[in-house]
Amino acid sequence: MAEPGELPFGAADERDRLILEHIPLLRHLVGRMAFDGGGGLDRDDLYGFGMLGLIAAADSWDASRGLKFSTYAYTKIRGAILDELRRMDFLPRGRREKVRELDTIVRRLEHEGGQTPAPEEIAEAMGVSIDEVDEILVTARSAAETSLDEGADAPLGALLSDPKCESPVGSAEWEETREQLVQLIQELPEQEQTVITLYYGEELLLKEISEILGVTESRVSQIHSRALYRLNRSFGGVIETP
């Protein structure tokens, strides 16, 4: 008989099996997350936060509810990482100020020109290099993902959002959107096009893409953020894809 607080006989083995079998899921999720790396944190810290989520998923999963453990664990892992980043407020003040400055510039240029500015236009208006804009875009993505409110940075966050699926595949609307998306990806600069194709088409990790391109993982994250910005800018908002 199990002591109070202990798992019944056999349940502990099943729990451990679930955890061990889904460590690749944890690594895959963490390896594809946009991460600013501020506040002295690195991707290994994300693995640690995510492992707590995976353990919590194994402890609370109820197979009788019909939900696959991998689906349940994905939400728990991601939630644990984001919750910890929110709790730590991991972005230094200087980086948050840069995001606010970029957001202000984007809004001003949009008002003046009647459309969302391109990254190159933002760089010129801010008096910085395109590489610096790329770094700020990654910070903005990280801030948007870990923000609990939809406040001042919500429009910028939408421009940096990963594609979402809200329309049924096969519908006339989806077919039209898919054709537009394919065309827009083909119009991206070569490096951005490659990152988007490898990330969404081949579902590679950021590290794997960095090895293919011969650049750092952080650079891949920057290129990815810039490409998302361009695509969402062209669609006038968040892309809806499956």
Number of C-alpha atoms within 10 A of each C-alpha: 7 8 7 7 6 10 14 12 10 8 12 14 12 13 18 13 12 20 21 13 11 18 15 11 18 23 16 15 17 23 20 16 17 22 22 24 16 14 12 9 14 12 15 12 15 24 19 14 21 27 22 15 22 27 18 17 22 22 17 11 16 13 9 7 7 7 11 12 15 16 10 16 25 19 13 21 26 20 16 21 22 20 16 15 21 16 10 10 15 18 20 11 11 9 17 15 12 17 23 17 13 22 21 15 18 23 17 15 18 14 12 11 10 10 14 23 21 16 20 14 15 20 19 12 14 16 11 12 13 17 16 13 23 21 21 24 30 25 24 29 27 23 24 21 18 19 18 11 9 10 10 11 18 14 17 22 23 20 26 29 19 19 16 11 12 11 14 12 13 10 10 11 11 18 13 11 17 18 10 14 19 10 11 16 19 14 12 15 10 10 14 22 18 20 24 21 15 17 18 12 10 11 14 17 20 25 17 17 22 18 12 12 15 11 12 14 18 18 18 26 26 26 23 26 28 24 24 24 27 22 22 22 19 18 16 13 17 21 24 17 16 12
